[in-house]
């Protein structure tokens, strides 16, 4: 009866996995945002370079 009420393994490892997953997802989102910003800057550089070249 006691084993049913108190499982031998605590539920802490699942919380740690969730925290690690959230940290990984946050890091991936930050990397994607930085990549998007860099890509937008490169596009603006190309567009303004073409405008400057045509003038």
C-alpha positions in Angstrom: 0.0 0.0 0.0 2.8 2.4 0.8 4.4 1.9 -2.6 1.2 2.9 -4.4 1.0 6.1 -2.5 4.7 7.0 -2.6 6.4 5.9 -5.9 10.0 5.1 -5.5 11.1 7.7 -8.1 10.3 11.4 -7.4 8.8 13.5 -10.2 11.7 15.9 -10.2 13.6 14.5 -13.2 10.6 15.3 -15.4 10.6 18.9 -14.3 14.3 19.1 -15.0 13.7 17.7 -18.5 11.0 20.3 -19.0 13.3 23.1 -17.9 16.1 21.9 -20.1 13.7 21.7 -23.1 12.4 25.2 -22.4 15.9 26.5 -22.2 16.8 24.8 -25.5 13.7 26.2 -27.2 14.5 29.7 -25.9 18.0 29.5 -27.1 16.8 28.2 -30.5 14.3 31.1 -30.7 17.0 33.6 -29.9 19.3 32.2 -32.5 16.5 32.3 -35.1 15.7 35.9 -34.2 19.4 37.0 -34.5 19.6 35.1 -37.9 16.5 36.9 -39.1 17.8 40.3 -38.1 21.2 39.7 -39.8 19.4 38.5 -42.9 17.2 41.6 -43.0 20.4 43.8 -42.6 22.0 42.0 -45.5 18.9 42.5 -47.6 18.8 46.2 -46.8 22.5 46.5 -47.6 22.0 44.9 -51.0 18.9 47.0 -51.8 20.6 50.3 -50.8 23.7 49.3 -52.6 21.7 48.7 -55.8 20.0 52.1 -55.3 23.3 53.8 -54.7 24.8 52.1 -57.8 21.9 53.2 -60.0 22.0 56.8 -59.0 
